[in-house]
Amino acid sequence: MTARYRFRVPFLLEPDEAARRIVAGIAANKALIVFPWPVALAGRVFRTLPPAWTRVLIPGPTIYSA
């Protein structure tokens, strides 16, 4: 999917490395396996914010009803 990109894709993992992380997460009985770390961090931050703030910070379709 990214082979055509002519720029560096930040936090891109090779499939083997991604699979290792997933297998390790499953083996550790993790309920949630998230990578790369900036995505995990952003998810944690946004879960602590009120939904109205999240809608402003990340515009677009939402699952929340107005």
BELCOR-V496684 format. One record per residue. N is the residue number from 1. RES is the residue in one letter. SS is DSSP state (h for helix, s for strand, l for the rest). PHI is phi in radians with two decimals (* if undefined). Layout:
{{N:RES:SS:PHI} {N:RES:SS:PHI}}
//
This chain:
{{1:M:l:*} {2:T:l:-1.83} {3:A:l:-1.05} {4:R:l:-1.40} {5:Y:l:-1.19} {6:R:l:-1.79} {7:F:l:-2.36} {8:R:l:-1.24} {9:V:l:-1.70} {10:P:l:-1.14} {11:F:l:1.13} {12:L:l:-1.21} {13:L:l:-1.95} {14:E:l:-1.21} {15:P:h:-0.96} {16:D:h:-1.11} {17:E:h:-1.19} {18:A:h:-1.07} {19:A:h:-1.09} {20:R:h:-1.04} {21:R:h:-1.16} {22:I:h:-1.16} {23:V:h:-1.07} {24:A:h:-1.11} {25:G:h:-1.14} {26:I:h:-1.15} {27:A:h:-1.09} {28:A:l:-1.51} {29:N:l:1.03} {30:K:l:-1.26} {31:A:l:-1.34} {32:L:l:-2.44} {33:I:l:-2.11} {34:V:l:-2.25} {35:F:l:-2.70} {36:P:l:-1.32} {37:W:h:-1.04} {38:P:h:-1.11} {39:V:h:-1.19} {40:A:h:-1.09} {41:L:h:-1.11} {42:A:h:-1.06} {43:G:h:-1.06} {44:R:h:-1.13} {45:V:h:-1.11} {46:F:h:-1.17} {47:R:h:-1.17} {48:T:h:-1.52} {49:L:l:-1.55} {50:P:l:-1.10} {51:P:h:-0.94} {52:A:h:-1.09} {53:W:h:-1.17} {54:T:h:-1.09} {55:R:h:-1.10} {56:V:h:-1.29} {57:L:h:-1.30} {58:I:l:-2.20} {59:P:l:-1.22} {60:G:l:2.33} {61:P:l:-1.05} {62:T:l:-2.27} {63:I:l:-1.65} {64:Y:l:-1.45} {65:S:l:-1.60} {66:A:l:-1.45}}
//
